[in-house]
């Protein structure tokens, strides 16, 4: 209950403080009174009130409506509160206090110049400065950016400005305003500190972004205390954001401080914003490179425009030309995807072999030797090596090929089959076929035993009796019967030998062995490797525009009629969409599926469950998400040259969502997810000259409100506002279904951003003229009394000053002719 009352009390106090701020914005005369009234509240224990007070302090010293004399008095009064707020740990409060300190430092410096005896105030400012410089290296990024602005103000104040009194600005604060015999401010010490801070500020330009570097600064302290530079080791963590902030703060130093301008320009000219991409080609590094290169170019152009006849004009012009050429060469190099390095020189050897084959004179292959004579085939056994050998060289025919490893033999066969000509291959096959046919048709040779048997048998057997015309009626002699039986057995043996020899030469039916069973992880890796090979094939083709292509087959053509860049792109996009349409998310498990299409888990648990109903959407498979991610990366690497791939892919996604919505109502649509992801990757790299991007917006099938909001943010960028408004004009003119959405964005720009009214006036007048029509003024109520605003703010108990409550009341009676005096207690 007490906590609820306390929360309500804090909300009421914040509401009263908001009313007080509205009062001073309406009439700045009451600003000093309100500020003095809220100082005790800002020092209280409630963090919400301290946060509001720090923001109000920063707004007080940055607004131009408060006079310079009043700001000087308020700066001296708020110095103690700012020192206490620097002990906070919240980055929001620290940022506001550092910004306020950057505005207060010149005021305190001028105050000390005019009040020589007030050393206590300068000591407080010195303590505040030391705390801010300690946060320059260790604080959050936002706080460090504010510290860079504070350091720039310190360098401006503690360095000498224009020496000519006729050109000097009396409102400017510099070392020229310090008297020579000032008892508190020492000119050599202040100048030395400014030089040290400048070196520390410029050191970020000479370091490797996103890496920590150690910088050592040395100081010297004389006996009279004139030098105040501190000796120590500073750990500076460079980042593209800090580099950009540093470059933005150097322009004013170059324009107003001639003694240090040469050092700053030399440091900027030696800075290479393109080096970060040459070390690591990532999307984040490319975006950082683009921001830093743009900031350097704008800074140097402003320096030249401020003083066209200055000493840096020639150097800056040459550097800008060289930087533009280096950027173009780098982008062209990055657009060409490099091949993966190989451990050997096979690619070089293959390239040399191809070049030699192109320039070599084709020599006809000699005719294969004729079929061996029949006598040679009959007299000796025929091996497979003799059957298939076409060489007449004795050394080649006697070489044993089994001594070579199997991998080398396969490599020799593959290269031979790749290089052999077709007519030579046909001739060799025909020669082997003729040999094989001759062997099969040859009569079986007589075995050696059969040839030698008659001579041996003549020694032991008598010749048969002479035959007569009369038939033999008696039984055959026993010797003759044995001879006939042996002859039949020999004939059977010879026929069996012939069958065995013929079966050895015949080629049986060959069947490939079944492939080994692959695990799920092997299937996943094989699928990903196949997809990577397809993308490597796409990168090998030249990038040709749709207008310059020779094949113009019309609407009814096949999507992949030729295996060119367009055909492979169609294959991979349809493989990611329709090709994986029926595969559930649990088919292939992938750790990378968490980042695709809003998939919050692995692919094996994201399929649709009928028991849970239609509340759970079916997620795509990991392989399809892998292909989509490869397509996204391929497009973002060079979106200007691969815009046709993006258009083809997004159209396939939209069409597949429409088809799958009928078959699988619970399937998660993928078009909007990946369309917005592609746009998120492209929009940071867009430049004002990228008018071809309008083609991408015109050819994608569906434009959403979220996409038009991104175009609106593009219009708010001063460098790309023309491109954004041209996009909205193009869509409203050529895509009538989205005209109302485009006009809503243009109307919002017209009403809330007055700096864009000149560019949006013509479009608003053409399609929504009612916005430009003057609105009738509300009638004045004559009976209405004079409004009275009263703000009462009570500080919580336990304030710093020991009071139980501190009240700040500001009352103002506003009328047409009179202003009453505000009263603050």
C-alpha positions in Angstrom: 0.0 0.0 0.0 2.8 2.4 0.9 4.7 1.4 -2.3 1.6 2.2 -4.3 1.2 5.6 -2.6 4.9 6.3 -3.2 4.5 5.5 -6.9 1.5 7.7 -7.1 3.3 10.5 -5.4 6.3 10.2 -7.9 3.9 10.2 -10.8 2.1 13.3 -9.4 5.5 15.1 -9.0 6.5 14.2 -12.5 3.2 15.5 -13.8 3.7 18.8 -11.9 7.3 19.0 -13.2 5.9 18.6 -16.7 3.5 21.4 -16.1 6.4 23.6 -14.9 8.4 22.8 -18.1 5.3 23.7 -20.2 5.1 27.0 -18.4 8.8 28.0 -19.1 8.5 26.9 -22.7 5.5 29.2 -23.1 7.2 32.1 -21.3 11.0 31.8 -20.8 10.9 34.6 -18.2 10.1 32.1 -15.5 12.9 29.8 -16.4 15.3 30.9 -13.6 12.7 30.7 -10.9 11.6 27.2 -11.9 15.2 26.0 -12.2 16.1 27.3 -8.7 12.9 25.6 -7.4 13.7 22.2 -8.8 17.4 22.0 -7.8 16.6 20.5 -4.4 14.3 17.9 -6.0 17.0 16.9 -8.5 19.3 16.1 -5.6 16.7 13.8 -3.9 16.8 10.0 -3.7 14.1 9.3 -6.3 15.9 8.2 -9.6 12.9 9.2 -11.8 13.1 12.8 -10.5 16.9 12.9 -10.9 16.5 11.7 -14.5 14.0 14.4 -15.2 16.1 17.0 -13.6 19.2 16.0 -15.6 17.2 16.3 -18.8 15.9 19.7 -17.8 19.3 21.0 -16.9 20.6 20.0 -20.4 17.7 21.6 -22.0 18.2 24.8 -20.0 21.7 25.5 -21.1 21.2 24.4 -24.7 18.0 26.5 -25.5 18.6 29.8 -27.1 15.5 31.5 -25.5 17.4 32.0 -22.2 19.7 35.1 -22.2 23.4 34.6 -21.9 23.6 36.6 -18.7 21.0 34.5 -17.0 22.7 31.3 -18.2 26.0 32.4 -16.6 24.3 32.9 -13.2 22.4 29.6 -13.5 25.6 27.8 -14.4 27.3 28.9 -11.2 24.2 27.9 -9.2 23.9 24.4 -10.8 27.5 23.4 -10.5 27.2 21.5 -7.2 24.2 19.6 -8.5 26.0 18.6 -11.7 29.0 17.3 -9.7 26.7 15.1 -7.5 24.8 13.8 -10.6 28.1 12.7 -12.1 28.3 9.9 -9.5 25.2 8.2 -11.0 25.4 4.9 -12.8 22.5 5.3 -15.2 23.7 6.1 -18.6 20.7 8.4 -19.4 21.5 10.7 -16.5 25.2 10.7 -17.3 24.5 11.6 -20.9 22.4 14.6 -19.9 24.9 15.8 -17.3 27.8 15.6 -19.8 25.8 17.4 -22.4 25.0 20.1 -19.9 28.6 20.3 -18.9 29.6 20.9 -22.5 27.3 24.0 -22.5 28.3 25.2 -19.1 32.1 25.0 -19.4 32.5 28.1 -21.6 30.2 30.0 -19.2 32.2 29.0 -16.1 35.5 29.8 -17.9 34.2 33.3 -18.8 33.0 33.7 -15.2 36.4 32.8 -13.8 38.1 35.2 -16.2 36.0 38.1 -14.8 36.1 36.9 -11.2 39.7 36.3 -10.3 39.3 35.5 -6.7 36.6 32.7 -7.1 39.0 29.7 -7.1 36.4 27.5 -5.4 34.1 27.6 -8.5 36.9 26.7 -10.8 37.9 23.8 -8.6 34.4 22.4 -8.8 34.6 22.8 -12.6 37.9 21.0 -12.6 36.5 18.1 -10.6 33.6 17.8 -13.0 36.0 17.8 -15.9 38.1 15.1 -14.4 35.0 12.9 -13.9 33.9 13.4 -17.5 37.4 12.6 -18.9 37.5 9.4 -16.8 34.2 8.3 -18.5 35.7 8.9 -21.9 37.3 5.5 -22.0 35.2 3.4 -19.6 31.6 4.6 -20.0 28.9 3.3 -22.3 28.9 4.3 -26.0 26.3 7.0 -25.6 28.2 8.6 -22.7 31.4 8.4 -24.6 29.8 10.3 -27.5 28.8 13.0 -25.2 32.3 13.1 -23.7 33.7 13.7 -27.2 31.5 16.8 -27.5 32.7 18.0 -24.1 36.3 17.5 -25.1 35.7 19.5 -28.3 34.3 22.4 -26.1 37.3 22.2 -23.8 39.8 22.4 -26.8 37.9 25.3 -28.2 38.0 27.2 -24.9 41.6 26.4 -24.0 43.2 27.2 -27.4 43.8 30.6 -29.0 41.3 31.9 -31.5 41.5 34.7 -34.0 44.4 37.0 -33.2 43.1 39.9 -35.2 40.9 42.0 -32.9 38.9 43.3 -35.9 37.8 39.7 -36.8 37.4 38.4 -33.3 34.0 37.5 -32.0 33.3 39.0 -28.6 31.0 36.2 -27.6 33.7 33.6 -28.2 35.5 32.2 -25.3 39.2 31.3 -25.8 42.6 31.8 -24.2 42.6 35.3 -25.7 40.1 36.3 -23.0 42.3 35.2 -20.1 44.4 38.0 -18.6 48.1 37.4 -18.5 48.5 37.7 -14.7 45.4 35.6 -13.7 45.9 34.0 -10.3 43.7 30.9 -11.1 44.0 30.2 -14.8 47.5 29.5 -16.2 47.8 30.0 -19.9 50.7 27.5 -20.5 48.9 24.8 -18.5 45.6 25.3 -20.2 47.3 25.3 -23.7 49.2 22.1 -22.9 46.1 20.4 -21.6 44.2 21.4 -24.8 47.0 20.0 -27.0 47.0 16.7 -25.0 43.2 16.4 -25.4 43.5 17.1 -29.1 46.2 14.3 -29.5 44.0 11.9 -27.6 41.0 12.9 -29.7 42.8 12.4 -33.0 44.4 9.1 -31.9 41.1 7.3 -32.6 41.7 7.9 -36.3 45.0 6.0 -36.3 43.7 2.9 -34.6 42.1 -0.3 -35.9 38.3 0.0 -35.5 36.7 -2.5 -33.1 40.0 -3.3 -31.4 41.5 -2.2 -28.2 44.8 -0.3 -28.4 47.1 1.1 -25.7 48.1 4.7 -26.0 50.6 6.2 -23.7 50.6 10.0 -23.1 53.5 11.7 -21.3 53.4 14.9 -19.4 55.9 17.2 -17.8 55.3 19.2 -14.7 57.6 22.2 -14.0 58.3 23.7 -10.6 56.0 26.7 -11.1 53.1 24.4 -11.9 52.5 25.6 -15.5 52.0 22.2 -17.0 49.1 20.0 -16.1 49.2 17.1 -18.6 48.8 13.7 -16.8 51.2 10.8 -17.4 49.4 7.5 -17.8 48.3 4.7 -20.1 44.9 5.0 -21.7 43.0 2.1 -23.1 41.1 3.4 -26.1 38.5 1.1 -27.7 37.9 2.4 -31.1 34.6 2.0 -32.9 33.0 3.4 -36.0 30.5 5.3 -33.9 33.2 7.0 -32.0 35.2 7.7 -35.2 32.1 9.3 -36.8 31.4 11.4 -33.7 35.1 12.5 -33.7 35.0 13.5 -37.3 31.8 15.5 -36.8 33.4 17.5 -34.0 36.5 18.4 -35.9 34.9 20.7 -38.4 34.4 23.6 -36.0 37.9 23.2 -34.6 39.4 23.6 -38.1 37.2 26.6 -39.0 37.8 28.6 -35.7 41.2 27.5 -34.5 43.9 28.1 -37.2 46.9 27.1 -35.0 45.6 23.5 -34.7 43.9 23.2 -38.2 47.0 21.8 -39.9 47.3 19.0 -37.4 43.7 18.0 -37.7 43.6 18.1 -41.5 46.8 15.9 -41.7 45.2 13.4 -39.3 42.0 13.3 -41.4 43.9 12.9 -44.7 45.9 10.0 -43.3 42.8 8.2 -42.1 41.6 5.4 -44.4 37.9 4.6 -43.8 38.0 1.7 -46.3 40.6 -0.3 -44.4 38.0 -2.0 -42.2 36.4 -3.8 -45.1 39.7 -4.9 -46.6 40.4 -6.8 -43.4 37.0 -8.4 -42.9 34.3 -8.3 -45.5 31.1 -8.5 -43.4 27.9 -6.6 -43.7 28.5 -4.7 -40.5 32.0 -3.7 -41.6 30.7 -2.5 -45.0 28.0 -0.4 -43.3 30.6 1.1 -41.0 32.9 1.8 -43.9 30.1 3.6 -45.8 29.3 5.8 -42.8 32.9 6.7 -42.1 33.7 7.4 -45.7 30.6 9.6 -46.0 31.6 11.5 -42.9 35.1 12.1 -44.1 33.9 13.3 -47.4 31.4 15.7 -45.9 34.0 17.0 -43.4 36.6 17.8 -46.1 34.0 19.4 -48.4 32.9 21.7 -45.6 36.5 22.7 -44.9 37.0 23.6 -48.6 33.7 25.5 -48.9 34.5 27.5 -45.8 37.8 28.7 -47.2 38.1 28.0 -51.0 41.4 29.9 -51.1 42.9 28.2 -48.0 46.1 26.2 -47.9 44.3 22.8 -47.7 42.2 23.1 -50.8 44.5 21.3 -53.2 45.4 18.5 -50.8 41.7 18.0 -49.9 40.6 17.9 -53.6 43.2 15.3 -54.5 42.3 13.2 -51.5 38.6 13.2 -52.3 39.4 12.1 -55.9 41.6 9.3 -54.7 39.1 8.3 -52.0 36.3 8.1 -54.6 38.5 5.9 -56.9 39.5 3.6 -54.1 35.9 3.1 -53.0 34.8 2.3 -56.5 37.6 -0.3 -56.9 36.9 -1.8 -53.5 33.2 -2.2 -54.3 33.9 -3.7 -57.6 36.3 -6.2 -56.0 33.9 -7.1 -53.3 31.1 -7.7 -55.9 33.2 -10.5 -57.4 33.0 -13.5 -55.1 36.4 -15.0 -54.6 36.9 -18.8 -54.9 37.8 -20.7 -51.8 41.6 -21.3 -51.5 42.8 -24.9 -52.2 45.8 -26.6 -50.5 47.3 -27.6 -53.8 47.7 -26.0 -57.2 45.1 -28.1 -59.0 43.3 -25.1 -60.2 46.4 -23.5 -61.6 47.4 -26.8 -63.3 43.9 -27.2 -64.7 43.9 -23.7 -66.0 47.3 -24.2 -67.7 46.1 -27.5 -69.2 43.0 -25.9 -70.6 45.1 -23.1 -72.2 47.4 -25.6 -73.7 44.6 -27.6 -75.1 43.1 -24.5 -76.7 46.3 -23.5 -78.5 47.6 -27.1 -79.2 47.5 -28.6 -82.7 45.2 -31.6 -82.8 47.1 -34.7 -83.9 45.0 -37.7 -85.0 45.2 -40.8 -82.9 46.9 -43.7 -84.6 44.7 -46.5 -85.9 44.4 -49.3 -83.4 46.3 -52.5 -84.4 44.5 -55.2 -86.3 43.0 -58.2 -84.7 45.6 -60.7 -83.7 45.9 -63.7 -86.1 43.7 -66.7 -85.4 46.7 -69.0 -84.9 48.0 -66.8 -82.0 44.6 -66.9 -80.3 44.2 -70.6 -80.7 47.7 -71.6 -79.7 47.9 -69.6 -76.4 45.5 -68.6 -73.6 44.0 -65.1 -74.1 44.0 -62.8 -71.0 41.8 -59.7 -70.6 44.9 -57.5 -70.8 45.7 -59.0 -74.3 42.1 -58.6 -75.3 41.7 -54.9 -74.5 45.3 -53.8 -75.2 45.6 -51.6 -78.3 49.2 -50.6 -77.9 52.0 -52.1 -80.0 54.7 -50.9 -77.6 56.3 -53.9 -75.8 57.1 -51.8 -72.7 53.5 -50.8 -72.3 52.0 -54.2 -72.9 54.4 -55.8 -70.4 53.7 -53.2 -67.7 51.8 -54.4 -64.6 49.0 -51.9 -63.9 48.2 -53.5 -60.5 51.3 -51.8 -59.0 49.6 -48.4 -59.3 47.2 -47.2 -56.5 43.5 -47.2 -57.3 43.1 -43.4 -56.9 45.8 -42.7 -59.5 44.2 -45.2 -61.9 40.8 -43.5 -61.6 42.4 -40.1 -62.1 44.1 -41.3 -65.3 40.9 -42.9 -66.6 38.9 -39.7 -65.9 41.4 -37.4 -67.6 41.7 -39.8 -70.5 38.0 -40.0 -71.0 37.8 -36.2 -70.8 40.5 -35.6 -73.4 39.8 -38.4 -75.9 38.1 -37.6 -79.2 34.8 -39.3 -80.1 35.9 -41.0 -83.3 39.1 -42.4 -81.7 37.0 -43.9 -78.9 34.6 -45.4 -81.3 37.5 -47.0 -83.3 39.0 -48.5 -80.2 35.6 -50.0 -79.0 35.1 -51.4 -82.5 38.6 -53.1 -82.5 37.9 -54.7 -79.1 34.5 -55.9 -80.2 35.9 -57.5 -83.3 38.5 -59.3 -81.2 35.9 -60.6 -78.9 33.7 -61.8 -81.7 36.7 -63.6 -83.4 37.5 -65.4 -80.2 33.9 -66.6 -79.7 33.6 -67.8 -83.4 37.0 -69.6 -83.5 36.8 -73.5 -83.3 38.2 -75.0 -80.2 41.9 -75.9 -80.4 43.0 -79.6 -80.1 44.4 -80.4 -76.7 48.0 -81.7 -76.7 46.9 -85.0 -75.1 44.6 -85.8 -78.0 47.3 -85.1 -80.6 49.9 -87.3 -79.0 47.5 -90.2 -78.2 47.4 -92.0 -81.6 51.1 -92.6 -81.8 51.2 -94.0 -78.3 48.2 -96.2 -78.9 49.7 -97.7 -82.1 52.4 -99.4 -80.1 50.1 -101.4 -77.9 47.1 -102.0 -80.1 46.9 -104.0 -83.4 45.3 -102.3 -86.3 41.6 -103.1 -86.7 40.6 -105.8 -89.2 39.8 -104.9 -92.6 36.2 -104.1 -93.2 34.1 -106.1 -95.6 30.7 -105.6 -97.2 29.1 -108.1 -94.9 27.9 -106.8 -91.6 29.5 -107.8 -88.4 27.2 -110.2 -86.5 29.4 -111.0 -83.6 30.1 -108.9 -80.6 32.8 -106.1 -80.7 36.1 -106.9 -79.3 36.8 -105.7 -75.8 39.7 -103.5 -76.9 37.6 -101.7 -79.5 34.9 -101.1 -76.9 37.3 -99.6 -74.4 38.7 -97.3 -77.1 35.3 -95.9 -78.0 34.5 -95.3 -74.4 37.7 -93.3 -73.8 37.1 -91.3 -76.9 33.7 -90.3 -75.7 35.1 -89.3 -72.3 37.8 -87.1 -74.0 35.1 -85.4 -76.1 33.1 -84.6 -73.0 36.2 -83.2 -71.3 37.0 -81.0 -74.3 33.5 -79.6 -74.5 33.6 -78.8 -70.8 36.9 -77.0 -71.2 35.4 -75.0 -74.1 32.4 -74.0 -72.0 34.6 -72.9 -69.1 36.8 -70.8 -71.4 33.8 -69.2 -73.1 32.2 -68.4 -69.7 35.4 -66.7 -68.6 35.4 -64.4 -71.6 31.7 -63.5 -71.4 30.7 -60.4 -69.3 28.0 -61.1 -66.8 25.3 -58.8 -65.7 26.7 -56.0 -63.5 24.7 -54.5 -60.6 25.8 -51.6 -58.5 26.0 -52.3 -54.8 23.4 -50.6 -52.7 24.6 -47.2 -51.3 25.5 -47.0 -47.6 22.8 -45.8 -45.2 23.4 -42.1 -44.4 22.7 -40.6 -41.0 20.5 -37.5 -40.6 23.6 -35.4 -40.0 25.3 -36.7 -43.2 22.1 -36.0 -45.2 22.1 -32.4 -43.8 25.8 -31.8 -44.7 25.4 -33.3 -48.1 22.3 -31.1 -48.8 24.1 -28.0 -47.7 27.1 -28.9 -49.8 24.9 -29.3 -52.9 23.3 -25.9 -52.3 26.8 -24.3 -51.9 27.9 -25.8 -55.2 24.8 -24.4 -56.9 25.6 -20.9 -55.6 29.2 -21.3 -56.8 27.9 -22.1 -60.3 25.7 -18.9 -60.2 28.7 -16.7 -59.3 30.6 -17.9 -62.4 28.2 -16.4 -64.9 28.5 -12.8 -66.0 26.0 -10.3 -64.7 23.9 -9.2 -67.6 20.8 -7.0 -67.4 17.4 -8.1 -68.6 17.4 -5.5 -71.4 20.7 -6.6 -72.9 20.0 -10.4 -72.9 19.7 -12.0 -76.3 17.0 -14.5 -75.5 13.6 -12.8 -75.2 11.1 -15.7 -75.3 8.1 -13.9 -73.9 5.7 -14.7 -71.1 5.0 -18.3 -72.1 8.6 -19.3 -72.1 10.1 -21.9 -69.7 11.6 -20.6 -66.5 14.9 -22.4 -67.0 15.2 -23.0 -70.7 18.9 -22.3 -70.7 21.4 -23.2 -68.0 22.6 -19.7 -67.6 22.6 -17.4 -64.6 18.8 -16.9 -64.9 18.2 -20.7 -65.1 20.2 -21.5 -62.0 18.6 -18.6 -60.1 15.2 -20.0 -61.0 16.3 -23.5 -59.8 17.6 -22.3 -56.4 14.7 -20.0 -55.7 12.1 -22.7 -56.5 14.1 -25.2 -54.5 13.8 -22.9 -51.5 10.0 -22.3 -51.9 8.0 -24.9 -53.9 10.7 -27.5 -53.9 10.5 -27.8 -50.1 6.8 -27.1 -49.8 5.8 -30.6 -48.5 8.7 -31.1 -46.2 8.0 -30.6 -42.5 10.3 -28.7 -40.2 11.3 -31.9 -38.4 12.9 -33.5 -41.5 16.3 -31.9 -41.0 17.5 -30.5 -37.8 19.6 -27.3 -38.0 21.1 -25.1 -35.4 21.0 -22.2 -37.7 17.2 -22.3 -38.1 16.7 -20.1 -35.1 17.3 -16.9 -37.1 15.3 -17.7 -40.2 11.8 -16.5 -40.6 11.1 -16.0 -36.9 11.8 -19.6 -36.1 12.3 -19.7 -32.3 13.4 -23.3 -32.0 14.9 -26.2 -33.9 13.3 -27.6 -36.9 12.2 -30.9 -35.4 9.7 -29.4 -32.9 8.1 -26.7 -35.0 5.8 -28.7 -37.2 2.1 -28.4 -36.9 0.5 -30.6 -34.2 -3.1 -31.5 -34.9 -3.8 -32.1 -31.2 -2.9 -28.5 -30.4 -5.2 -27.0 -33.0 -4.5 -24.3 -35.5 -2.8 -21.9 -33.0 0.6 -23.4 -33.8 2.0 -22.4 -37.2 4.0 -24.8 -39.3 7.6 -23.6 -39.8 9.6 -24.4 -42.9 12.4 -27.0 -43.0 15.9 -26.2 -42.1 17.2 -26.9 -45.6 14.8 -24.3 -47.1 15.8 -21.8 -44.5 19.4 -22.5 -45.3 18.8 -21.8 -49.0 16.9 -18.6 -48.1 19.7 -17.4 -45.9 22.2 -18.1 -48.7 20.0 -16.1 -51.0 19.8 -13.2 -48.5 23.6 -13.2 -48.0 24.2 -13.3 -51.8 21.8 -10.4 -52.4 23.2 -8.2 -49.6 26.8 -8.6 -50.7 26.0 -6.8 -54.0 22.4 -5.8 -54.1 22.9 -3.4 -57.0 24.2 -6.2 -59.3 21.9 -9.0 -57.9 18.6 -7.1 -57.8 17.1 -9.6 -60.4 17.8 -12.4 -58.0 16.0 -10.6 -55.2 13.0 -9.9 -57.5 12.8 -13.5 -58.6 13.1 -14.9 -55.1 10.5 -12.6 -53.5 8.0 -13.3 -56.3 8.5 -17.1 -55.8 7.9 -16.6 -52.1 4.7 -14.7 -52.6 3.4 -17.2 -55.1 4.3 -20.2 -52.9 2.5 -18.6 -50.0 -0.6 -18.3 -52.0 -0.4 -21.9 -53.3 0.5 -23.4 -49.9 -2.2 -21.4 -48.1 -4.8 -23.6 -49.8 -3.1 -26.9 -49.1 -1.7 -26.1 -45.7 -3.7 -23.4 -44.0 -1.5 -23.5 -40.9 1.7 -22.9 -42.7 3.6 -19.8 -41.7 3.9 -17.3 -44.6 7.4 -16.5 -45.6 7.1 -13.6 -48.0 6.7 -10.8 -45.5 9.4 -12.2 -43.2 12.1 -12.4 -45.9 11.0 -9.3 -47.8 11.4 -7.2 -44.7 14.7 -8.9 -43.9 16.1 -8.1 -47.4 14.9 -4.5 -47.1 16.5 -4.2 -43.6 19.8 -5.3 -45.2 19.6 -3.0 -48.2 18.2 0.3 -46.7 21.4 1.2 -44.6 23.5 0.9 -47.8 21.3 3.0 -50.1 22.6 6.3 -51.4 20.9 9.2 -53.1 22.0 8.0 -56.5 20.4 4.5 -56.2 17.4 5.2 -58.3 17.5 1.7 -59.6 16.2 0.6 -56.2 12.8 1.8 -57.3 12.7 -1.1 -59.7 12.9 -3.5 -56.8 9.9 -1.8 -55.1 8.0 -1.8 -58.4 8.4 -5.5 -59.2 7.9 -7.1 -55.8 4.4 -8.5 -55.6 3.2 -6.9 -52.4 4.1 -3.7 -50.5 3.2 -3.5 -46.8 2.8 -0.6 -44.4 6.0 -1.6 -42.6 8.0 -1.2 -45.8 6.5 2.3 -46.4 7.5 3.2 -42.9 11.1 2.4 -43.8 10.8 4.6 -46.9 9.5 7.3 -44.6 12.6 7.0 -42.4 14.6 7.3 -45.7 12.8 10.6 -46.3 13.9 11.9 -42.9 17.6 11.5 -43.9 18.8 14.8 -45.4 21.1 13.0 -47.8 18.5 10.5 -49.0 15.3 12.5 -48.7 15.0 13.1 -52.5 15.3 9.3 -53.1 12.7 8.5 -50.5 10.2 11.0 -51.9 10.8 9.8 -55.4 10.0 6.3 -54.3 6.7 7.4 -52.8 5.9 9.4 -56.0 6.8 6.4 -58.2 4.6 4.0 -56.2 1.7 6.3 -56.0 1.8 7.0 -59.7 2.4 3.5 -61.1 0.9 1.2 -58.4 -2.6 2.5 -57.6 -3.4 -0.2 -55.0 -0.8 1.3 -52.7 -1.5 4.9 -53.5 -3.5 5.6 -50.4 -0.7 4.1 -48.1 1.9 6.3 -49.9 -0.3 9.4 -49.5 -0.7 8.7 -45.8 3.1 8.7 -45.5 3.4 11.9 -47.5 0.6 13.6 -45.4 2.4 12.7 -42.2 5.7 14.2 -43.6 3.8 17.3 -44.6 2.1 17.8 -41.2 5.0 16.8 -38.9 8.2 17.7 -40.8 8.1 21.2 -42.1 11.5 21.0 -43.8 10.0 18.5 -46.3 7.0 20.6 -47.3 8.7 22.0 -50.4 9.3 18.5 -51.8 6.0 17.0 -50.9 3.8 20.0 -51.8 3.3 19.0 -55.4 2.3 15.4 -54.6 -0.1 16.5 -51.8 -1.7 19.0 -54.2 -2.2 16.3 -56.9 -3.7 13.5 -54.9 -4.8 14.8 -51.5 -5.5 18.6 -51.9 -7.8 18.6 -48.9 -4.8 18.5 -46.6 -3.7 21.9 -48.0 -7.1 23.5 -47.6 -7.1 26.1 -44.7 -8.9 24.9 -41.6 -11.5 27.3 -40.0 -10.2 28.8 -36.8 -12.0 27.9 -33.6 -14.3 30.7 -32.3 -13.1 32.6 -29.2 -15.3 32.3 -26.1 -15.9 35.8 -24.8 -17.1 34.5 -21.5 -13.9 32.6 -20.8 -11.9 33.9 -18.0 -8.2 34.4 -17.7 -6.4 31.0 -17.4 -4.2 30.5 -14.4 -1.5 27.9 -14.2 -0.2 26.8 -10.8 2.6 24.3 -10.4 3.4 22.9 -7.0 6.3 20.4 -6.7 7.2 18.9 -3.3 10.5 17.2 -2.8 10.5 13.9 -0.9 11.7 13.8 2.6 15.3 13.3 3.3 16.6 15.9 0.8 20.2 16.8 0.6 19.8 20.1 2.5 18.1 18.3 5.5 14.7 19.9 4.9 11.7 17.7 5.3 10.1 19.2 2.2 11.0 21.8 -0.4 8.3 23.4 -2.4 8.6 25.2 -5.7 5.5 27.1 -6.7 5.3 29.1 -9.9 2.1 31.0 -10.5 1.5 32.9 -13.7 -1.7 34.7 -14.7 -1.7 35.0 -18.5 -3.8 37.7 -20.1 -3.8 39.6 -23.4 -2.0 42.7 -22.1 -0.4 42.0 -18.7 2.0 39.4 -17.2 2.0 39.0 -13.5 5.2 38.2 -11.7 5.9 34.6 -10.8 6.5 33.7 -7.2 8.9 30.9 -6.3 9.3 29.6 -2.8 
